[in-house]
Amino acid sequence: MAAPHPESVLPPRCEICGIGTVRIGKLPRIGLRPLVYVYKCDACNQITSVEPDRLEETSRRRPASTRRPRHPSR
């Protein structure tokens, strides 16, 4: 199965208030600097920037509380 395109991944939640953010732009890849998406929280005006590779990594990981327990070997 193919990985989701970075633009179709849900935006990150605000680190301060926990409300979803809105993408307000993207900074193109220039030289060695990677592509960066810029998000803003409408509730507290917090600005967040995320590199798409890191965004995909965090969306694939599940918090420990939602992971399924491992079954012991039989």
Long-range contacts (C-beta under 8 A, 24 or more apart in sequence): 3-56, 4-56, 4-59, 6-37, 6-52, 6-55, 6-56, 9-55, 9-56, 9-59, 10-59, 11-39, 12-39, 12-48, 12-50, 12-55, 12-58, 14-41, 14-43, 14-44, 14-46, 14-48, 15-46, 15-48, 16-41, 16-44, 16-46, 17-41, 17-43, 17-44, 17-46, 19-43, 19-44, 21-46, 21-48
